[in-house]
């Protein structure tokens, strides 16, 4: 029985890998050997626990204030040793993290076919998002099978010279995970959030962590949020703040003492999906949230100048606004007070998936290894 090794190390990867891991484990054709790097630790473990994922191998590479180079070298070194003793028939890496690229490189060095989930996303700027744009382009040069979430992503790969026969459009497995989780209405561990859930108040949900935004840009985000809180006393801003000390040092000082700002530790995935469903507006620099929120009909303001996920921008549910303090304030204010604009963005569209990405992924992996046929590709 072929051995398939999903490799992941961060919370976003774990969320998107979870439906694929479940589908592999349910298949009678494969032995699923789960390997985590621990690039994230607590947040990774929370997702694994939610989905019942028990890793077979854990490299546990996390160190305080770790650099990208250190993540890369420790991951490759750990996987090199693992592959020497436990060589799978294929590895699956997801997205654009340093874990995914390191996993692809280590597998390539051992002659192991690489399956790239969420392949083909491109912003067109090698340094934004950083280092994700470079990571995903590097992984595309190594992968044997490219699982593109949308036809736009497939077109990006074809334009770069990837053989269309090596690309399958699956939809994004984040929608599989979201649809499974959001209906559970998982209770909040923070009593403030549980009380907010039944208050009827409008919620601005904020996530920010991008490396290229850290420093002055993120300080401006904090100031913009403080201005919004002062101008809209009936609005509650919920900020699950990233663990990175650089993020906290930049964004939190301006929010001190604001009674309608709730700052929490990062929410476990189940709690986050519930908060996402309760939000009136989402303000983010995250990649995954750009996919999840439109699926729930939430207007999304993205604090970036470009995005590798243009489908929701084209659909009108996502707007790129950058990190300028004044622009952030004005765009949130417009959504709060211009109902026509709000409803035009809140139209529930789902350009990213139909909940069957994991099934298409497993079928495509099987076809790569000579087991069975591909199934019909995803179309929005």
N, C-alpha and C positions, 0 to 999 in steps of 0.2 A: 504494500500500500504506500503510495507516494507520501512523503513527509513535506508539509507546507509550514513555513515558519513566518507568521506575522511578527514584525519587529516594530515597536513603538515605545515612546518615552515621555510624551507630554500629554496633558489633558486633552487638547483638541484631537490629537492622533487617537487616543484611547476611545473617545466618543465615536469617531468615525470608523474605527476598527471594530468596535464592539459588535455591530450587526454582522460583519464579515466573519469574525471569530465564531459567533453563534452558528452561522450558516456552514462554516467548515466543520465544526464539531458535530453538526447534525447530518453531515454527508457521510455516506457509507464508502466513499471513494478515497478519503484522505485521512491522514494522521496530522492533526493540528498541534504544532509545538509552539507555544506562545513565549516570546522573548521580549522583555522590557528592559530599557536602558536606565530608567530612573532619571532622565533629564529633568523632569519634574518629579517630585516625590509625593507630597501629601495630596496634591490635586490629582495626580495620576492614580494613586491608590483609591481615592474616593470614587472615581469613575469605574475602576475595576470592581470595586465592591458592589456598586449599584447594579452592574450588569452580570455579576457572578463570575468574573474572569479571574482565574488563578494562574499566574504565570508559571511556566515550566522553568524559565531561566530569568534571573534578575541581575543585571550588571551593576545596578546601584551606583551610578557614576556621580550623583549630585554632590557638589561642593559649594560652600558659600561664595557668592559673587563670581561664579565660574565664567570663564571666558569662552567665546565660541571655539577658539582653537583647542582649549582643554576638553570641551565637550566632544569635538571631533576626534581628537587623538585617543581619549579614553574609550570612546565607543568603538572605534575601529580596532583598538588593541583587545578589548574585551570580546568582540565578535570574532576576531581572528583566532583567538584561543578556543572559543566555543565551536566554530566551524571545523576546527581541526579534529575535534572529537565527535561532533554531532552535525554532520553535513546534510542539510535538507535538500530536497529535490527542487525547491523553489523558495524564495523569500518574498514577502509582501511588505512594501513600505508605503507610507501614506503621506502625501502632501509635500511640505516644503520645510520641515524642521531640520535642524542639524542632525538629529537622530536618523531621519529618513535618508539623508544623503550619505551619512557615514555607513548606514546599513547597506545601502546600495553599493558603495565602494568596496566594503569588506566582502560582500557576496561576490561581486565581480572578480575580485582578486582570487577567490576560491573557485571560480568557474560555475557559480550557482546562478540560474536565471533569476532576474529581478522583475517583479510585478509592481508597477507603480500605480497606486490608487490616487485619484484626484490629479491625474496628469493633465498637462497642457494649459494650466492657468498662467497667464502672462499679463504683467502690467506695462511692459515695454520700457521700464526703467530698471536697470540692473541694481540700482541702489535704493529702490523703493518698491515694495517693502524690503528692508534689509534685515537679515541676509536671505530672506525667503525667495526673492526672485532668482538670485544666483543658485540657490539650493535646488529649486525645481528644474532649472535649465540643465544643471549638471546631472541630475538624476535621469533626465530624459535621454542623455547620451549613453547611459548605461543600461537602461531597462530593456527587457525583451518583450514585455507586454505593457501597453499604456492604456490604463482604464480612465478615460476622459469622462468627467461628469456631465458635460453638455456638448452639443455640436460646435459651439464656439471654441471650446477647448480643443476638440478634435481638429478643427481648422487651423488652430495655432500650431499644432504638432505637424500637420501635413505641410504647412508653409515652411517649417524648419527642416523638411526632408525626411520625416519619419514615414515609413511605409504604412499606408492606410490599412493594410492587412494585419498590422501589429497593434491597431487601435480599436478599442471597443468603447462605445458610449454607454455608460451604465446608469447615469444619474448619480447623485451624491449620496453616499451612505449616511451623511449627517441627517438627511430627511428621514431615513429609516429609524435612526436613533431618536430623533425628535418626536415622531409620531407615536413611537412606543412609549415614550416617557411622559409627554406633556399631559396625557389623559389621566395619569396617576394622581395628579394634584398632591404631590409629595409635601408634607408639612414643613414649614420653615423652622429651623432650630433657633433662630433669633426671634424673640417675642415681638420686637418692634415690627418685623416684617409680617408676622402672622396677624397682628393687629391692623397693619396697613392693608392687608389683603381684603378685609371686610369693611374698610373705611369709606370706600367710594371715591377717594381722592385720586386725582390724576397723578400719574407716576412718570418721571423721566428716568429711564434706566441708562446708566453710563458705564462703559467699560473702556479703559485706556491702558495700554502697556507697550505699544510699539517702540522699538529701540530708536528709530529715527525721530520719534517725537519727544524722547526724554530730554530733560534740561529745560531750556527757555520755552520751547513750544508747549510742553506739558504744564509749566507754571502758568502760561496763558490760559490753558484749559481750566485750571483751578480757579483763576480769576473770573473767567466767563461763567463758570458754575456758581460762583459766589454772587455774581450780578443777577443771574437768573433766579437764584433763591431769594434774593432781596426784592426783586420786582414781582415775583409770583408767590406770595405767602401761602396760597392754597395748593400749590404744586409741591409734591415730595420728590426730591432727587435721591435716587438709590444708587450708591457707588460701591459695588464690591471691589475693593482695591487690591490690585495685584501684589503678590508677595515681594516682588523686586524692590529693594530699598530705594533705588533711584526713582522709581515711580512714586512711592510714598513721599519721599522728600520733596518732590516737585509739585505734586497736585494737592496735598492735604493742607498745608499751612493756610491757604486762602479760605478754606472751608471751616476752620475752627470756629465753634460757637454758633453755627447756622442751625437753627432749630428744625428746619424743614429739609435738612440733608442727613440721610442715614448712610453712614460709612460702615461697611461690614468687611469681614474677611471674605476671601473668594468663596462664592457659593458653590456647594456641591452641585453637580450637573442637574440632578433632579429638581433641586430648589431653584436653580437658575432658569430652567425651562418654565417653571411655574411663574417666576417673576417676569419672564419675557412675555408670557401670555397675559399678565396683568398690566403691563406697561402701556402707556398712552403713546409715548415717543421713545425711540432708542437712539442714543448718541454713542458712537463707538469708533474705535480704530481697528477693531478686530476683523479678521477675515471670515471666520465661521459665523459670526453673528449676522453678517451681511447675507448669509444663506438662510439662517434659521428664522430671523425676524420677518422677512417678507412672506415666508410660508405661513405665518400666523397673522398676516395682514397688518403689520406694524410699520409705520413710517420710520425710515432709518436715515440718520444724518451721519455720514462717515467722515471722520477727522483725518482725511488723507487727501492728497492731491491727485492720486490715481488709484486704480483698483484692478486687480487681476480677475475680478468677478463682475464683468460689465452687464451681465444679463438683467439683473434687477435694476441697474441704472437705466438701461434701455426700456424696461417695463415701467419705470417711473416710481418705484417704491423706495429707491435708494438715491440719495443726493450726496455728491462729494462736496465737502465744504472746507477742507483744510483745517488748520489749527489756529487761524487768526482769531483772537479773542472777540473782536467786534462781530466778525462773521458768525461765529458760533452763537453769540447772544441773539443776533437778528434772525437766524434761521430757526432757532427754537421758538423765539417769540412769534414768528410768522405761523408756525404750525399750531401754536397754542391759540391764536386769535383769528386765523383765516381758515374758516371751516371748509371752504371749497378746496383750498390747497391741501388741507389735512386729508380730506376724503379722497382726493385724487391720488395721494400717496398710499393711503391705507387699503386700496383695493387689493384683496388677497390674491396674489399671483404666486405660482410655484414653478419658476423656471429651472429648478435645480434637482427635482426628483419626484418619484411617485411612491417611494417606500419599498421598491424592489431592487435597489442597487446591489445589495449583498448577494441576492440570488444570481444576478447577472455576473457579478464578480467571480463567484465560485464556478459558474458554468464556463467563463472565459479562461480561468486558471486550468480547469479540466481540459479544455480544448487545446491549450498550450502544451499540455503534457500528454496529449493523445487520448484523452478520456472524454467521450461524449461530444456534443455540439454546443456551439454558442446559442444563446437564446436572443430573441428580438431585442434590439437596442432601444434605449430610452429616447423618446422625443418629447419635448415640452409641449 
